[in-house]
Amino acid sequence: MASAATLRNGWSSLRWYCLAVVVVVLDQYTKFLAESALEYGRPVEVFSWFNLTLQYNTGAAFSFLSDAGGWQRYFFSAVALIISGVLVVWLFVMPRQQRLLALALGLVLGGALGNLWDRMVLGHVVDFISVHYGGRYFPAFNLADSAITLGAACMIFDSLFGRDVDHRTERGLNPK
C-alpha cells in the first residue's frame, strides 16, 4: 500500500479545478455587474474607505506596462496561459495531503483564468474595487486579483508552516 506521501491528487484534483471554475464564474459575474451598474471612472462610495469604481487595465498588476502600445495584452495573455497550464499539471501530480497548497493553486488558477478571459475577449482587465485611506488610493482590482492574492498568501503560509506537517506525516510521526 502506498504511503500518504506518495498518493498523488490525480483525479482528486477535480475539486481544485472546480474551485478555479467557481472563481472564474464569480469574477466574470461581478465584472458584468460592475460594467452594467457603474459609469467608467466615477466612484460610488460604499464606505468612507471603499468605493466601487469601474476602470480598465491594459497592463498587469498596478497597471504595469498599461501604456506600452498593445503588445502587453498578448505577452500577459501568454504568461497567464503558461502559468495556468503549469498549475493544472501541478495540481494533478502534487501529493494529496497538501490541501492548503492545492487550495492556493486553485485560487491562483481561477484568478489567472478570470483575468485571461478579460484580456482575450475585451483587450483589458475590468477592475472595480477601490480601497483608499487619507487621500491615498490602492490601485483598483477585481475578484480574480483577490483570489490570486489570497492564493499567494496561502502558498506563503504553506511554505512557512505546512512543510513540517508533511515531513512528520512522511516519517509516520503524525498518523491520521
N, C-alpha and C positions, 0 to 999 in steps of 0.2 A: 504494500500500500504506500502511496506517495505521501511524503510529509507535507504539512501545511505550507512550508516554504516553497515547495516545488509545484503546488497547484496553481495553475495559471487561470486568469479570468476566462479566456476562451469565450464561449457564448454567453457566459455570465456577464460579460461586458455590455450586453444589450441594455441593461438597466442604466448604465452610464451614457450610452448613446441616446437613450430615451430622455435622460436629463438634458443632454445637449439640445435635443429637438424641442423640449419644453422651453428652454432658454430662448431659442430662435423664435418660436411662436410668440412667446410673451414679448420679446424685444420688438418683433415686427408689428404686433398688435399695438403696443404703446407708441411706437413711432407713427403708426397710422392715425391713432387718436390725436397725437400731438400735431400732425400735419393738418388734420381735419378741424381742430379746435383752436389752434394758435395762429397768430399772424407773425410772419417771419420777423425776427429781431425785436418784437415787442414783448417785454416781460409781463407775466401775470404773477403777482405776488401771492404766494401760498402762506408763507411765514415771513417774518422780518429778515430771515437769513436764507430763504429758499424761494426761488422763482421757477416758473416754467417759461422757458424762452426758446422758441424754435430757431435753430441755427443749422447750417450745413457745413460740414468739414470735408474738404477735399484732400486733406493731409492725413497724418497719423495722429497719435496721441498729442494733445495740447496743440493741435493744428500744425504740427511739424511738417514742413515742406508743402503747406497748403497753397502757396503761390508759386509752385515750381513749374507751372506751364502745362500740366496734364499728364505727363509721363508717370507721375507718382501713383495715379489711380491703378495702372497696370502693375507697377512694382509692388505696391502694398497688397494688391489682389493676389499676385503670385506668391508673396511671402505668406499670406493668410492661408492659401491653398496648400502650400508645402507644410506649414505648421499643423494644419488640420489633418493632413494625411499622416504625419508623424504621430499625432495624438491618437488617431484611430487605431493605428498599429500598437502603440504603447499601451493603450487601454486593453487591447486584446491579449497581449503577451505578459503583462505585469502580474506579479503574484496576487492571488485572490484576496489575501488578508490585508492588503494595503488600501483599505476603504477610503481613508482621508485623502490619499494621493489620487485615487480614482475619482472621488468627488471633485477634487481640484481640477483634474484634467477634463472631466465632463463639463464643468463650468467654463473653463477656458475655451474648450472646443465650441460650445454653444455660442459664446460671445464672439469668437473669431468668425464663425459662420454667419451670425447675425449681421455683423459689420461688413463681411464679404458680400453678402446679398445686396446691401445698400450700394456698395462700390460698383458692383457689376451691373445692377439694374438702374440705379439712379445717377451714378457717377460721383456720388458723395455720400458721406455718412450723416444720417439725421441725428442731431443732438437736441435735447430739450430740457435737461435737468441742470439748473444753475444754482450753485451754492455760493454764498458771499457773506462777508463779515467786515464791518467797518470800512465799507467802500472798496474792499478788495474782493475780486471775483475769481473763483476757481474756474478753469475752462469748462464749458458746458459738456455734458456727457449723456449717456443713454443707458438702458438696461444691459445691453451687451457689454459695455465698458465696465459696468458694475460687476457683472458676472466674471469678467476677466480679472478684475481687481480682487474680488473675493477668492477666486481660484488661485491666484498668485499668493495671496495671504495664506491660504490653506497649504499650498506647496511649501512655503517658508516654514510654517508651523510644523508640517510633517518632516521636513528636513532637519529641523532642530530637535524635535521631540519624538517623532514617530519611529525612527530607525532603531532606538533602543528596544522598543517593544518587539519589533521584527526580529532582532537578534536574540532576544530572550525566547521567543517562540521557536526559532530555528534550533536553539540549544535545548529545547524541552523544559525550560525554566518557568514558562508561563503557560501551562497546558490549559486547554479550554474543554 
